[in-house]
């Protein structure tokens, strides 16, 4: 098994522009303390909140999203999928909203 010895995270002061990143490349938004990853659909997805005692998740999904193959997802509800957007759950995967 290969080991990753270093991960470079580019940082900026606002939500990163997807055109500037490769798929799965992380980016740190210093202004709001959020970590983003570019997903398979080409969008920057927030994967972390502030370092405070409460984790925050979006209430509205406003981009197409596909769970990664071999992965499950979880969201804190209520969650709304905005008009014209879809969430795709691959076979043998699950998305739970709690």
VENNOR-V402198 format. One record per residue. N is the residue number from 1. RES is the residue in three letters. SS is DSSP state (H for helix, E for strand, - for the rest). Layout:
n:N res:RES ss:SS
n:N res:RES ss:SS
This chain:
n:1 res:UNK ss:-
n:2 res:UNK ss:-
n:3 res:UNK ss:-
n:4 res:UNK ss:-
n:5 res:UNK ss:-
n:6 res:UNK ss:-
n:7 res:UNK ss:-
n:8 res:UNK ss:-
n:9 res:UNK ss:-
n:10 res:UNK ss:E
n:11 res:UNK ss:E
n:12 res:UNK ss:E
n:13 res:UNK ss:-
n:14 res:UNK ss:-
n:15 res:UNK ss:-
n:16 res:UNK ss:-
n:17 res:UNK ss:-
n:18 res:UNK ss:H
n:19 res:UNK ss:H
n:20 res:UNK ss:H
n:21 res:UNK ss:-
n:22 res:UNK ss:-
n:23 res:UNK ss:-
n:24 res:UNK ss:-
n:25 res:UNK ss:-
n:26 res:UNK ss:E
n:27 res:UNK ss:E
n:28 res:UNK ss:E
n:29 res:UNK ss:E
n:30 res:UNK ss:-
n:31 res:UNK ss:-
n:32 res:UNK ss:-
n:33 res:UNK ss:-
n:34 res:UNK ss:E
n:35 res:UNK ss:E
n:36 res:UNK ss:E
n:37 res:UNK ss:E
n:38 res:UNK ss:E
n:39 res:UNK ss:-
n:40 res:UNK ss:-
n:41 res:UNK ss:-
n:42 res:UNK ss:-
n:43 res:UNK ss:-
n:44 res:UNK ss:E
n:45 res:UNK ss:E
n:46 res:UNK ss:E
n:47 res:UNK ss:-
n:48 res:UNK ss:-
n:49 res:UNK ss:-
n:50 res:UNK ss:-
n:51 res:UNK ss:-
n:52 res:UNK ss:-
n:53 res:UNK ss:-
n:54 res:UNK ss:-
n:55 res:UNK ss:-
n:56 res:UNK ss:-
n:57 res:UNK ss:-
n:58 res:UNK ss:-
n:59 res:UNK ss:-
n:60 res:UNK ss:E
n:61 res:UNK ss:E
n:62 res:UNK ss:-
n:63 res:UNK ss:-
n:64 res:UNK ss:-
n:65 res:UNK ss:E
n:66 res:UNK ss:E
n:67 res:UNK ss:-
n:68 res:UNK ss:-
n:69 res:UNK ss:-
n:70 res:UNK ss:-
n:71 res:UNK ss:-
n:72 res:UNK ss:-
n:73 res:UNK ss:E
n:74 res:UNK ss:E
n:75 res:UNK ss:E
n:76 res:UNK ss:-
n:77 res:UNK ss:-
n:78 res:UNK ss:-
n:79 res:UNK ss:-
n:80 res:UNK ss:E
n:81 res:UNK ss:E
n:82 res:UNK ss:-
n:83 res:UNK ss:-
n:84 res:UNK ss:-
n:85 res:UNK ss:-
n:86 res:UNK ss:-
n:87 res:UNK ss:E
n:88 res:UNK ss:E
n:89 res:UNK ss:-
n:90 res:UNK ss:-
n:91 res:UNK ss:-
n:92 res:UNK ss:-
n:93 res:UNK ss:-
n:94 res:UNK ss:-
n:95 res:UNK ss:E
n:96 res:UNK ss:E
n:97 res:UNK ss:E
n:98 res:UNK ss:-
